[in-house]
């Protein structure tokens, strides 16, 4: 009977030992599954591109911005400038690089120009242009009511340079005729803004 008990204990021990590899194998299988790269690898995401500073094409023409009457009211000696091209290193030249409309009117006696531009900037360009205007010019509240209209003026290189930002447009004007006085451009700027609506 004692021999039978010892044999029974031996059988139980054998069963217990046979169970271990199964458990160990099961643990290994589970561990291997969690290490599968197809399950643990996170999907790769490409960085969001930064929006480009740009402007939309302008539907208006130069005659839409300032009528001959608007120009005559400013100074009867000014008229169209058929061979006009934007001055280099000017606000108007900058406008041309962003799909802007650029226009010129000439003093028929002196050849002195009034240059006007309109750009329809996207949000990135609008922010950049406003920051530059704020840094380089003085604020002019008489061009319109902020924040609907933000006006700026500076005198540089022998020309007065006026800028206005609306919710949709960046409008610039440059001319020696504006001297160093923001008010000199006020009537023409008001006319342009009125035509842009």
C-alpha positions in Angstrom: 0.0 0.0 0.0 2.9 2.2 0.8 4.4 1.4 -2.6 1.0 2.2 -4.2 1.0 5.6 -2.5 4.5 6.4 -3.7 3.6 5.4 -7.2 0.5 7.6 -7.1 2.6 10.6 -5.9 5.1 9.9 -8.7 2.2 9.9 -11.3 1.0 13.3 -9.9 4.5 14.7 -10.1 4.8 13.6 -13.7 1.5 15.3 -14.5 2.5 18.4 -12.8 5.9 18.5 -14.7 4.1 17.9 -18.1 1.9 20.9 -17.5 4.8 23.3 -17.1 6.0 23.3 -20.7 2.5 24.0 -21.9 2.2 27.0 -19.6 5.7 28.1 -20.6 4.9 27.6 -24.3 1.7 29.5 -23.9 3.5 32.5 -22.2 6.1 32.5 -25.0 3.4 32.5 -27.6 1.6 35.4 -25.9 4.8 37.3 -25.5 5.7 36.7 -29.2 2.3 38.0 -30.3 2.6 41.3 -28.5 6.0 41.8 -30.1 4.6 41.5 -33.6 5.6 44.7 -35.4 2.4 44.9 -37.3 0.4 45.4 -34.1 2.8 47.5 -32.1 4.0 49.9 -34.7 2.2 53.3 -34.7 1.0 54.5 -38.1 3.4 57.1 -39.5 2.0 60.6 -40.0 3.5 63.2 -42.4 3.9 66.7 -41.0 1.3 69.3 -41.9 2.7 71.7 -44.5 2.8 75.3 -43.6 0.4 77.3 -45.7 2.2 79.5 -48.4 1.8 83.2 -48.3 -0.1 84.1 -51.5 -2.8 86.3 -52.9 -5.8 85.6 -55.1 -6.2 87.2 -58.5 -8.0 90.6 -58.5 -11.1 90.8 -60.7 -11.2 94.7 -60.9 -9.4 96.8 -63.4 -7.4 100.0 -62.8 -10.4 102.0 -64.0 -12.5 100.3 -61.4 -10.2 101.3 -58.6 -10.0 105.0 -59.5 -12.1 106.6 -62.2 -10.8 109.5 -64.3 -13.1 111.7 -62.2 -11.5 110.5 -59.0 -8.1 111.3 -60.3 -9.2 114.7 -61.8 -10.7 115.6 -58.4 -7.3 114.9 -56.8 -5.5 117.0 -59.4 -6.7 117.9 -62.9 -3.2 117.5 -64.2 -3.1 113.7 -63.6 -4.1 111.2 -66.2 -3.5 107.6 -67.3 0.1 106.3 -67.7 -0.1 103.9 -70.6 3.5 102.6 -70.3 3.3 102.2 -66.5 5.2 99.4 -64.8 5.7 99.2 -61.0 8.7 101.0 -59.4 11.4 98.7 -58.1 11.7 98.1 -54.4 8.2 99.5 -53.8 5.0 98.4 -52.2 3.5 98.1 -55.6 6.2 95.8 -56.8 5.6 93.6 -53.8 1.9 93.5 -54.6 2.7 92.4 -58.2 4.5 89.3 -56.8 1.2 88.2 -55.0 -1.2 88.4 -57.9 -1.9 92.0 -57.2 -3.4 94.6 -59.5 -0.9 97.5 -60.1 -1.9 100.8 -61.6 -0.3 104.1 -62.4 -1.5 107.6 -63.1 0.9 110.3 -64.3 1.2 114.0 -63.8 1.0 115.2 -67.5 3.5 118.1 -66.8 6.1 116.6 -64.5 5.7 112.8 -65.2 5.3 112.3 -61.4 3.4 109.0 -60.7 0.7 107.9 -58.4 1.0 104.2 -58.0 -1.8 102.1 -56.6 -2.0 98.4 -55.9 -4.6 95.9 -54.6 -3.9 92.4 -53.3 -6.4 89.8 -52.0 -4.0 88.1 -49.5 -4.6 84.8 -47.7 -4.4 84.8 -43.9 -0.6 84.0 -43.9 0.3 86.9 -46.2 -2.1 89.3 -44.5 -0.5 88.7 -41.2 3.0 89.1 -42.6 2.2 92.3 -44.5 0.4 93.8 -41.4 3.4 93.1 -39.2 5.7 94.7 -41.7 3.5 97.8 -42.0 3.2 98.1 -38.2 7.0 97.9 -37.9 7.9 100.3 -40.8 5.0 102.9 -40.8 2.8 105.0 -38.5 -0.8 104.0 -37.9 -3.3 106.3 -39.6 -6.9 106.1 -38.2 -8.3 108.6 -40.8 -8.1 106.0 -43.6 -10.9 104.0 -42.0 -12.1 102.6 -38.7 -10.0 99.9 -37.1 -10.3 96.9 -36.9 -12.4 96.9 -40.1 -9.8 99.1 -41.8 -6.2 99.5 -40.6 -4.3 102.3 -42.2 -0.6 103.1 -42.2 1.7 105.8 -43.8 5.4 106.4 -44.2 7.5 108.8 -46.2 10.6 107.2 -47.8 12.7 107.7 -50.9 11.0 110.9 -51.8 7.5 109.3 -51.8 4.6 109.1 -49.4 3.4 105.5 -49.0 -0.1 104.7 -47.7 -1.3 101.2 -46.9 -4.7 100.0 -45.9 -5.8 96.5 -44.7 -9.4 95.5 -44.9 -10.8 92.0 -44.1 -10.2 91.1 -47.8 -7.7 93.5 -49.3 -4.3 95.1 -48.9 -4.3 98.4 -50.8 -1.2 100.5 -51.3 -0.5 104.0 -52.8 2.8 105.6 -53.4 3.6 109.1 -54.9 5.9 112.1 -54.4 2.6 114.0 -54.6 1.7 112.7 -51.1 4.7 114.6 -49.6 5.1 113.5 -46.0 1.5 114.0 -45.0 -0.9 111.0 -44.6 -3.9 113.2 -45.4 -2.6 113.9 -49.0 -3.5 110.3 -49.9 -6.8 110.2 -48.0 -9.2 111.2 -50.8 -7.8 108.7 -53.3 -7.6 106.0 -50.7 -11.2 106.6 -49.8 -12.2 106.4 -53.4 -10.4 103.1 -53.9 -12.0 101.5 -50.8 -15.4 102.7 -51.9 -15.0 101.0 -55.3 -13.7 97.8 -53.7 -16.8 97.8 -51.5 
